[in-house]
Amino acid sequence: MSEMMSLVGVATLETLIMVFFSTVFSLVLGFPLGVLLCVTNPNGIMARPVLNQVLSRIVNVLRSFPFIILMIVLFPLSRLIVGTSIGTAATIVPLSIAAAPFVARIIESALNEVNPELIQAAKAMGSTNWQIICKVLVPEALPALADGVTLTVINLIGYTAMAGALGGGGLGDLAIRYGYQRFRTGIMAAAVIIILVLVEIIQFFGSKISSRLMSKR
């Protein structure tokens, strides 16, 4: 029993580490891309239809890659950055890159929901494009952005489970190596239950934050 608790505890910590850092890095990559997709669309404040189409196609291509295949393709990059292609640290690289285009679409969608009249009012007051982005678009879209980040984190939890099939560490790796391959159903059940609990906790707090931001608008 103590062995199982130890294994589950370490795997849970590895999953939390992967999810936290991949969320941060995917936001760093995806947030500016999402803003760019929003402001360069034909109705955006910096309309650049050609640039928008190019960026949109790139995002669509990256989003269409199955995560397992993308992880294999990015093995050399993981090895270059962290010195290995397996384990918790190495998995953060493909997780971040896989989630970035998803984040970009979420950011774009959230910003596109902002009332155009607010943007027009800001323009009439002489606001620059940068001021409109920072003081109108992003603040007004905060509830939707919170929902988007919540969805991203939940998806990343699922990605970490899949990464376990390729030695990515975490609860997915634990469920496969100890639960499935060694026929220890107790460990597999524990891994699945913890993943479900993590998803529920993230969804609960994400919804709370979004509701609070909505009430302050």
MODELLER restraints for C-alpha pairs under 7 A, 6 or more apart:
rsr = mdl.restraints
at = mdl.atoms
rsr.add(forms.Gaussian(group=physical.xy_distance, feature=features.Distance(at['CA:4:A'], at['CA:187:A']), mean=6.70, stdev=0.5))
rsr.add(forms.Gaussian(group=physical.xy_distance, feature=features.Distance(at['CA:8:A'], at['CA:191:A']), mean=6.90, stdev=0.5))
rsr.add(forms.Gaussian(group=physical.xy_distance, feature=features.Distance(at['CA:11:A'], at['CA:169:A']), mean=6.90, stdev=0.5))
rsr.add(forms.Gaussian(group=physical.xy_distance, feature=features.Distance(at['CA:11:A'], at['CA:170:A']), mean=4.20, stdev=0.5))
rsr.add(forms.Gaussian(group=physical.xy_distance, feature=features.Distance(at['CA:11:A'], at['CA:171:A']), mean=4.96, stdev=0.5))
rsr.add(forms.Gaussian(group=physical.xy_distance, feature=features.Distance(at['CA:11:A'], at['CA:174:A']), mean=6.54, stdev=0.5))
rsr.add(forms.Gaussian(group=physical.xy_distance, feature=features.Distance(at['CA:12:A'], at['CA:170:A']), mean=6.04, stdev=0.5))
rsr.add(forms.Gaussian(group=physical.xy_distance, feature=features.Distance(at['CA:12:A'], at['CA:171:A']), mean=5.90, stdev=0.5))
rsr.add(forms.Gaussian(group=physical.xy_distance, feature=features.Distance(at['CA:14:A'], at['CA:88:A']), mean=6.28, stdev=0.5))
rsr.add(forms.Gaussian(group=physical.xy_distance, feature=features.Distance(at['CA:14:A'], at['CA:169:A']), mean=6.67, stdev=0.5))
rsr.add(forms.Gaussian(group=physical.xy_distance, feature=features.Distance(at['CA:14:A'], at['CA:170:A']), mean=4.80, stdev=0.5))
rsr.add(forms.Gaussian(group=physical.xy_distance, feature=features.Distance(at['CA:15:A'], at['CA:160:A']), mean=6.65, stdev=0.5))
rsr.add(forms.Gaussian(group=physical.xy_distance, feature=features.Distance(at['CA:15:A'], at['CA:170:A']), mean=4.55, stdev=0.5))
rsr.add(forms.Gaussian(group=physical.xy_distance, feature=features.Distance(at['CA:15:A'], at['CA:171:A']), mean=6.25, stdev=0.5))
rsr.add(forms.Gaussian(group=physical.xy_distance, feature=features.Distance(at['CA:18:A'], at['CA:88:A']), mean=6.34, stdev=0.5))
rsr.add(forms.Gaussian(group=physical.xy_distance, feature=features.Distance(at['CA:18:A'], at['CA:92:A']), mean=5.60, stdev=0.5))
rsr.add(forms.Gaussian(group=physical.xy_distance, feature=features.Distance(at['CA:19:A'], at['CA:153:A']), mean=6.73, stdev=0.5))
rsr.add(forms.Gaussian(group=physical.xy_distance, feature=features.Distance(at['CA:19:A'], at['CA:156:A']), mean=5.99, stdev=0.5))
rsr.add(forms.Gaussian(group=physical.xy_distance, feature=features.Distance(at['CA:19:A'], at['CA:157:A']), mean=6.26, stdev=0.5))
rsr.add(forms.Gaussian(group=physical.xy_distance, feature=features.Distance(at['CA:21:A'], at['CA:92:A']), mean=6.81, stdev=0.5))
rsr.add(forms.Gaussian(group=physical.xy_distance, feature=features.Distance(at['CA:22:A'], at['CA:92:A']), mean=5.35, stdev=0.5))
rsr.add(forms.Gaussian(group=physical.xy_distance, feature=features.Distance(at['CA:22:A'], at['CA:95:A']), mean=5.77, stdev=0.5))
rsr.add(forms.Gaussian(group=physical.xy_distance, feature=features.Distance(at['CA:22:A'], at['CA:96:A']), mean=4.56, stdev=0.5))
rsr.add(forms.Gaussian(group=physical.xy_distance, feature=features.Distance(at['CA:23:A'], at['CA:96:A']), mean=6.76, stdev=0.5))
rsr.add(forms.Gaussian(group=physical.xy_distance, feature=features.Distance(at['CA:23:A'], at['CA:153:A']), mean=6.40, stdev=0.5))
rsr.add(forms.Gaussian(group=physical.xy_distance, feature=features.Distance(at['CA:25:A'], at['CA:96:A']), mean=5.65, stdev=0.5))
rsr.add(forms.Gaussian(group=physical.xy_distance, feature=features.Distance(at['CA:26:A'], at['CA:96:A']), mean=4.61, stdev=0.5))
rsr.add(forms.Gaussian(group=physical.xy_distance, feature=features.Distance(at['CA:26:A'], at['CA:97:A']), mean=6.48, stdev=0.5))
rsr.add(forms.Gaussian(group=physical.xy_distance, feature=features.Distance(at['CA:26:A'], at['CA:99:A']), mean=5.66, stdev=0.5))
rsr.add(forms.Gaussian(group=physical.xy_distance, feature=features.Distance(at['CA:26:A'], at['CA:100:A']), mean=4.43, stdev=0.5))
rsr.add(forms.Gaussian(group=physical.xy_distance, feature=features.Distance(at['CA:26:A'], at['CA:103:A']), mean=6.90, stdev=0.5))
rsr.add(forms.Gaussian(group=physical.xy_distance, feature=features.Distance(at['CA:27:A'], at['CA:100:A']), mean=6.59, stdev=0.5))
rsr.add(forms.Gaussian(group=physical.xy_distance, feature=features.Distance(at['CA:27:A'], at['CA:103:A']), mean=6.56, stdev=0.5))
rsr.add(forms.Gaussian(group=physical.xy_distance, feature=features.Distance(at['CA:29:A'], at['CA:100:A']), mean=5.71, stdev=0.5))
rsr.add(forms.Gaussian(group=physical.xy_distance, feature=features.Distance(at['CA:30:A'], at['CA:100:A']), mean=4.43, stdev=0.5))
rsr.add(forms.Gaussian(group=physical.xy_distance, feature=features.Distance(at['CA:30:A'], at['CA:101:A']), mean=5.94, stdev=0.5))
rsr.add(forms.Gaussian(group=physical.xy_distance, feature=features.Distance(at['CA:30:A'], at['CA:103:A']), mean=5.11, stdev=0.5))
rsr.add(forms.Gaussian(group=physical.xy_distance, feature=features.Distance(at['CA:30:A'], at['CA:104:A']), mean=4.44, stdev=0.5))
rsr.add(forms.Gaussian(group=physical.xy_distance, feature=features.Distance(at['CA:31:A'], at['CA:103:A']), mean=6.63, stdev=0.5))
rsr.add(forms.Gaussian(group=physical.xy_distance, feature=features.Distance(at['CA:31:A'], at['CA:104:A']), mean=5.70, stdev=0.5))
rsr.add(forms.Gaussian(group=physical.xy_distance, feature=features.Distance(at['CA:31:A'], at['CA:107:A']), mean=6.29, stdev=0.5))
rsr.add(forms.Gaussian(group=physical.xy_distance, feature=features.Distance(at['CA:33:A'], at['CA:104:A']), mean=5.55, stdev=0.5))
rsr.add(forms.Gaussian(group=physical.xy_distance, feature=features.Distance(at['CA:34:A'], at['CA:104:A']), mean=3.89, stdev=0.5))
rsr.add(forms.Gaussian(group=physical.xy_distance, feature=features.Distance(at['CA:34:A'], at['CA:105:A']), mean=5.94, stdev=0.5))
rsr.add(forms.Gaussian(group=physical.xy_distance, feature=features.Distance(at['CA:34:A'], at['CA:107:A']), mean=4.91, stdev=0.5))
rsr.add(forms.Gaussian(group=physical.xy_distance, feature=features.Distance(at['CA:34:A'], at['CA:108:A']), mean=4.59, stdev=0.5))
rsr.add(forms.Gaussian(group=physical.xy_distance, feature=features.Distance(at['CA:35:A'], at['CA:107:A']), mean=6.61, stdev=0.5))
rsr.add(forms.Gaussian(group=physical.xy_distance, feature=features.Distance(at['CA:35:A'], at['CA:108:A']), mean=5.97, stdev=0.5))
rsr.add(forms.Gaussian(group=physical.xy_distance, feature=features.Distance(at['CA:37:A'], at['CA:52:A']), mean=5.83, stdev=0.5))
rsr.add(forms.Gaussian(group=physical.xy_distance, feature=features.Distance(at['CA:37:A'], at['CA:108:A']), mean=6.07, stdev=0.5))
rsr.add(forms.Gaussian(group=physical.xy_distance, feature=features.Distance(at['CA:38:A'], at['CA:44:A']), mean=6.26, stdev=0.5))
rsr.add(forms.Gaussian(group=physical.xy_distance, feature=features.Distance(at['CA:38:A'], at['CA:108:A']), mean=5.08, stdev=0.5))
rsr.add(forms.Gaussian(group=physical.xy_distance, feature=features.Distance(at['CA:38:A'], at['CA:111:A']), mean=6.63, stdev=0.5))
rsr.add(forms.Gaussian(group=physical.xy_distance, feature=features.Distance(at['CA:38:A'], at['CA:112:A']), mean=6.42, stdev=0.5))
rsr.add(forms.Gaussian(group=physical.xy_distance, feature=features.Distance(at['CA:39:A'], at['CA:45:A']), mean=5.25, stdev=0.5))
rsr.add(forms.Gaussian(group=physical.xy_distance, feature=features.Distance(at['CA:39:A'], at['CA:46:A']), mean=5.24, stdev=0.5))
rsr.add(forms.Gaussian(group=physical.xy_distance, feature=features.Distance(at['CA:39:A'], at['CA:47:A']), mean=6.39, stdev=0.5))
rsr.add(forms.Gaussian(group=physical.xy_distance, feature=features.Distance(at['CA:40:A'], at['CA:46:A']), mean=5.01, stdev=0.5))
rsr.add(forms.Gaussian(group=physical.xy_distance, feature=features.Distance(at['CA:40:A'], at['CA:47:A']), mean=4.22, stdev=0.5))
rsr.add(forms.Gaussian(group=physical.xy_distance, feature=features.Distance(at['CA:40:A'], at['CA:48:A']), mean=4.69, stdev=0.5))
rsr.add(forms.Gaussian(group=physical.xy_distance, feature=features.Distance(at['CA:40:A'], at['CA:49:A']), mean=6.44, stdev=0.5))
rsr.add(forms.Gaussian(group=physical.xy_distance, feature=features.Distance(at['CA:40:A'], at['CA:52:A']), mean=5.54, stdev=0.5))
rsr.add(forms.Gaussian(group=physical.xy_distance, feature=features.Distance(at['CA:41:A'], at['CA:47:A']), mean=5.28, stdev=0.5))
rsr.add(forms.Gaussian(group=physical.xy_distance, feature=features.Distance(at['CA:41:A'], at['CA:48:A']), mean=6.20, stdev=0.5))
rsr.add(forms.Gaussian(group=physical.xy_distance, feature=features.Distance(at['CA:41:A'], at['CA:49:A']), mean=5.69, stdev=0.5))
rsr.add(forms.Gaussian(group=physical.xy_distance, feature=features.Distance(at['CA:41:A'], at['CA:52:A']), mean=5.69, stdev=0.5))
rsr.add(forms.Gaussian(group=physical.xy_distance, feature=features.Distance(at['CA:42:A'], at['CA:48:A']), mean=6.59, stdev=0.5))
rsr.add(forms.Gaussian(group=physical.xy_distance, feature=features.Distance(at['CA:42:A'], at['CA:49:A']), mean=5.52, stdev=0.5))
rsr.add(forms.Gaussian(group=physical.xy_distance, feature=features.Distance(at['CA:45:A'], at['CA:129:A']), mean=6.77, stdev=0.5))
rsr.add(forms.Gaussian(group=physical.xy_distance, feature=features.Distance(at['CA:59:A'], at['CA:101:A']), mean=5.23, stdev=0.5))
rsr.add(forms.Gaussian(group=physical.xy_distance, feature=features.Distance(at['CA:62:A'], at['CA:101:A']), mean=6.54, stdev=0.5))
rsr.add(forms.Gaussian(group=physical.xy_distance, feature=features.Distance(at['CA:63:A'], at['CA:101:A']), mean=6.03, stdev=0.5))
rsr.add(forms.Gaussian(group=physical.xy_distance, feature=features.Distance(at['CA:63:A'], at['CA:102:A']), mean=6.58, stdev=0.5))
rsr.add(forms.Gaussian(group=physical.xy_distance, feature=features.Distance(at['CA:67:A'], at['CA:98:A']), mean=6.72, stdev=0.5))
rsr.add(forms.Gaussian(group=physical.xy_distance, feature=features.Distance(at['CA:68:A'], at['CA:163:A']), mean=6.97, stdev=0.5))
rsr.add(forms.Gaussian(group=physical.xy_distance, feature=features.Distance(at['CA:70:A'], at['CA:94:A']), mean=6.94, stdev=0.5))
rsr.add(forms.Gaussian(group=physical.xy_distance, feature=features.Distance(at['CA:71:A'], at['CA:94:A']), mean=5.37, stdev=0.5))
rsr.add(forms.Gaussian(group=physical.xy_distance, feature=features.Distance(at['CA:74:A'], at['CA:94:A']), mean=6.22, stdev=0.5))
rsr.add(forms.Gaussian(group=physical.xy_distance, feature=features.Distance(at['CA:75:A'], at['CA:85:A']), mean=5.16, stdev=0.5))
rsr.add(forms.Gaussian(group=physical.xy_distance, feature=features.Distance(at['CA:78:A'], at['CA:84:A']), mean=6.32, stdev=0.5))
rsr.add(forms.Gaussian(group=physical.xy_distance, feature=features.Distance(at['CA:78:A'], at['CA:85:A']), mean=5.30, stdev=0.5))
rsr.add(forms.Gaussian(group=physical.xy_distance, feature=features.Distance(at['CA:78:A'], at['CA:90:A']), mean=5.26, stdev=0.5))
rsr.add(forms.Gaussian(group=physical.xy_distance, feature=features.Distance(at['CA:78:A'], at['CA:93:A']), mean=5.90, stdev=0.5))
rsr.add(forms.Gaussian(group=physical.xy_distance, feature=features.Distance(at['CA:79:A'], at['CA:85:A']), mean=4.90, stdev=0.5))
rsr.add(forms.Gaussian(group=physical.xy_distance, feature=features.Distance(at['CA:82:A'], at['CA:89:A']), mean=6.87, stdev=0.5))
rsr.add(forms.Gaussian(group=physical.xy_distance, feature=features.Distance(at['CA:82:A'], at['CA:90:A']), mean=6.09, stdev=0.5))
rsr.add(forms.Gaussian(group=physical.xy_distance, feature=features.Distance(at['CA:84:A'], at['CA:90:A']), mean=6.12, stdev=0.5))
rsr.add(forms.Gaussian(group=physical.xy_distance, feature=features.Distance(at['CA:86:A'], at['CA:167:A']), mean=5.54, stdev=0.5))
rsr.add(forms.Gaussian(group=physical.xy_distance, feature=features.Distance(at['CA:86:A'], at['CA:168:A']), mean=5.55, stdev=0.5))
rsr.add(forms.Gaussian(group=physical.xy_distance, feature=features.Distance(at['CA:87:A'], at['CA:167:A']), mean=6.06, stdev=0.5))
rsr.add(forms.Gaussian(group=physical.xy_distance, feature=features.Distance(at['CA:87:A'], at['CA:168:A']), mean=4.68, stdev=0.5))
rsr.add(forms.Gaussian(group=physical.xy_distance, feature=features.Distance(at['CA:87:A'], at['CA:169:A']), mean=5.23, stdev=0.5))
rsr.add(forms.Gaussian(group=physical.xy_distance, feature=features.Distance(at['CA:88:A'], at['CA:168:A']), mean=5.67, stdev=0.5))
rsr.add(forms.Gaussian(group=physical.xy_distance, feature=features.Distance(at['CA:88:A'], at['CA:169:A']), mean=5.33, stdev=0.5))
rsr.add(forms.Gaussian(group=physical.xy_distance, feature=features.Distance(at['CA:91:A'], at['CA:168:A']), mean=5.55, stdev=0.5))
rsr.add(forms.Gaussian(group=physical.xy_distance, feature=features.Distance(at['CA:103:A'], at['CA:152:A']), mean=6.77, stdev=0.5))
rsr.add(forms.Gaussian(group=physical.xy_distance, feature=features.Distance(at['CA:106:A'], at['CA:148:A']), mean=5.71, stdev=0.5))
rsr.add(forms.Gaussian(group=physical.xy_distance, feature=features.Distance(at['CA:107:A'], at['CA:145:A']), mean=6.45, stdev=0.5))
rsr.add(forms.Gaussian(group=physical.xy_distance, feature=features.Distance(at['CA:110:A'], at['CA:141:A']), mean=5.65, stdev=0.5))
rsr.add(forms.Gaussian(group=physical.xy_distance, feature=features.Distance(at['CA:110:A'], at['CA:144:A']), mean=5.40, stdev=0.5))
rsr.add(forms.Gaussian(group=physical.xy_distance, feature=features.Distance(at['CA:110:A'], at['CA:145:A']), mean=6.05, stdev=0.5))
rsr.add(forms.Gaussian(group=physical.xy_distance, feature=features.Distance(at['CA:111:A'], at['CA:137:A']), mean=5.85, stdev=0.5))
rsr.add(forms.Gaussian(group=physical.xy_distance, feature=features.Distance(at['CA:111:A'], at['CA:138:A']), mean=6.79, stdev=0.5))
rsr.add(forms.Gaussian(group=physical.xy_distance, feature=features.Distance(at['CA:111:A'], at['CA:141:A']), mean=5.66, stdev=0.5))
rsr.add(forms.Gaussian(group=physical.xy_distance, feature=features.Distance(at['CA:114:A'], at['CA:137:A']), mean=6.36, stdev=0.5))
rsr.add(forms.Gaussian(group=physical.xy_distance, feature=features.Distance(at['CA:114:A'], at['CA:140:A']), mean=6.30, stdev=0.5))
rsr.add(forms.Gaussian(group=physical.xy_distance, feature=features.Distance(at['CA:114:A'], at['CA:141:A']), mean=6.28, stdev=0.5))
rsr.add(forms.Gaussian(group=physical.xy_distance, feature=features.Distance(at['CA:119:A'], at['CA:132:A']), mean=6.83, stdev=0.5))
rsr.add(forms.Gaussian(group=physical.xy_distance, feature=features.Distance(at['CA:119:A'], at['CA:136:A']), mean=6.91, stdev=0.5))
rsr.add(forms.Gaussian(group=physical.xy_distance, feature=features.Distance(at['CA:122:A'], at['CA:132:A']), mean=6.59, stdev=0.5))
rsr.add(forms.Gaussian(group=physical.xy_distance, feature=features.Distance(at['CA:142:A'], at['CA:213:A']), mean=6.78, stdev=0.5))
rsr.add(forms.Gaussian(group=physical.xy_distance, feature=features.Distance(at['CA:143:A'], at['CA:210:A']), mean=4.56, stdev=0.5))
rsr.add(forms.Gaussian(group=physical.xy_distance, feature=features.Distance(at['CA:143:A'], at['CA:213:A']), mean=5.44, stdev=0.5))
rsr.add(forms.Gaussian(group=physical.xy_distance, feature=features.Distance(at['CA:143:A'], at['CA:214:A']), mean=5.58, stdev=0.5))
rsr.add(forms.Gaussian(group=physical.xy_distance, feature=features.Distance(at['CA:146:A'], at['CA:206:A']), mean=6.49, stdev=0.5))
rsr.add(forms.Gaussian(group=physical.xy_distance, feature=features.Distance(at['CA:146:A'], at['CA:209:A']), mean=6.90, stdev=0.5))
rsr.add(forms.Gaussian(group=physical.xy_distance, feature=features.Distance(at['CA:146:A'], at['CA:210:A']), mean=5.46, stdev=0.5))
rsr.add(forms.Gaussian(group=physical.xy_distance, feature=features.Distance(at['CA:147:A'], at['CA:206:A']), mean=6.27, stdev=0.5))
rsr.add(forms.Gaussian(group=physical.xy_distance, feature=features.Distance(at['CA:147:A'], at['CA:207:A']), mean=6.78, stdev=0.5))
rsr.add(forms.Gaussian(group=physical.xy_distance, feature=features.Distance(at['CA:147:A'], at['CA:210:A']), mean=6.19, stdev=0.5))
rsr.add(forms.Gaussian(group=physical.xy_distance, feature=features.Distance(at['CA:150:A'], at['CA:202:A']), mean=6.57, stdev=0.5))
rsr.add(forms.Gaussian(group=physical.xy_distance, feature=features.Distance(at['CA:150:A'], at['CA:203:A']), mean=6.35, stdev=0.5))
rsr.add(forms.Gaussian(group=physical.xy_distance, feature=features.Distance(at['CA:150:A'], at['CA:206:A']), mean=5.32, stdev=0.5))
rsr.add(forms.Gaussian(group=physical.xy_distance, feature=features.Distance(at['CA:154:A'], at['CA:199:A']), mean=5.81, stdev=0.5))
rsr.add(forms.Gaussian(group=physical.xy_distance, feature=features.Distance(at['CA:160:A'], at['CA:170:A']), mean=6.98, stdev=0.5))
rsr.add(forms.Gaussian(group=physical.xy_distance, feature=features.Distance(at['CA:160:A'], at['CA:172:A']), mean=6.52, stdev=0.5))
rsr.add(forms.Gaussian(group=physical.xy_distance, feature=features.Distance(at['CA:161:A'], at['CA:171:A']), mean=6.21, stdev=0.5))
rsr.add(forms.Gaussian(group=physical.xy_distance, feature=features.Distance(at['CA:161:A'], at['CA:172:A']), mean=3.79, stdev=0.5))
rsr.add(forms.Gaussian(group=physical.xy_distance, feature=features.Distance(at['CA:161:A'], at['CA:173:A']), mean=6.99, stdev=0.5))
rsr.add(forms.Gaussian(group=physical.xy_distance, feature=features.Distance(at['CA:162:A'], at['CA:172:A']), mean=6.24, stdev=0.5))
rsr.add(forms.Gaussian(group=physical.xy_distance, feature=features.Distance(at['CA:163:A'], at['CA:172:A']), mean=6.82, stdev=0.5))
rsr.add(forms.Gaussian(group=physical.xy_distance, feature=features.Distance(at['CA:164:A'], at['CA:170:A']), mean=6.67, stdev=0.5))
rsr.add(forms.Gaussian(group=physical.xy_distance, feature=features.Distance(at['CA:164:A'], at['CA:172:A']), mean=4.35, stdev=0.5))
rsr.add(forms.Gaussian(group=physical.xy_distance, feature=features.Distance(at['CA:164:A'], at['CA:173:A']), mean=3.65, stdev=0.5))
rsr.add(forms.Gaussian(group=physical.xy_distance, feature=features.Distance(at['CA:165:A'], at['CA:173:A']), mean=6.17, stdev=0.5))
rsr.add(forms.Gaussian(group=physical.xy_distance, feature=features.Distance(at['CA:165:A'], at['CA:176:A']), mean=6.79, stdev=0.5))
rsr.add(forms.Gaussian(group=physical.xy_distance, feature=features.Distance(at['CA:167:A'], at['CA:173:A']), mean=6.18, stdev=0.5))
rsr.add(forms.Gaussian(group=physical.xy_distance, feature=features.Distance(at['CA:171:A'], at['CA:191:A']), mean=5.47, stdev=0.5))
rsr.add(forms.Gaussian(group=physical.xy_distance, feature=features.Distance(at['CA:175:A'], at['CA:187:A']), mean=6.50, stdev=0.5))
rsr.add(forms.Gaussian(group=physical.xy_distance, feature=features.Distance(at['CA:175:A'], at['CA:188:A']), mean=4.53, stdev=0.5))
rsr.add(forms.Gaussian(group=physical.xy_distance, feature=features.Distance(at['CA:175:A'], at['CA:191:A']), mean=5.99, stdev=0.5))
rsr.add(forms.Gaussian(group=physical.xy_distance, feature=features.Distance(at['CA:178:A'], at['CA:184:A']), mean=6.10, stdev=0.5))
rsr.add(forms.Gaussian(group=physical.xy_distance, feature=features.Distance(at['CA:178:A'], at['CA:187:A']), mean=6.77, stdev=0.5))
rsr.add(forms.Gaussian(group=physical.xy_distance, feature=features.Distance(at['CA:179:A'], at['CA:185:A']), mean=5.27, stdev=0.5))
rsr.add(forms.Gaussian(group=physical.xy_distance, feature=features.Distance(at['CA:179:A'], at['CA:187:A']), mean=5.24, stdev=0.5))
rsr.add(forms.Gaussian(group=physical.xy_distance, feature=features.Distance(at['CA:179:A'], at['CA:188:A']), mean=4.34, stdev=0.5))
rsr.add(forms.Gaussian(group=physical.xy_distance, feature=features.Distance(at['CA:180:A'], at['CA:188:A']), mean=6.95, stdev=0.5))
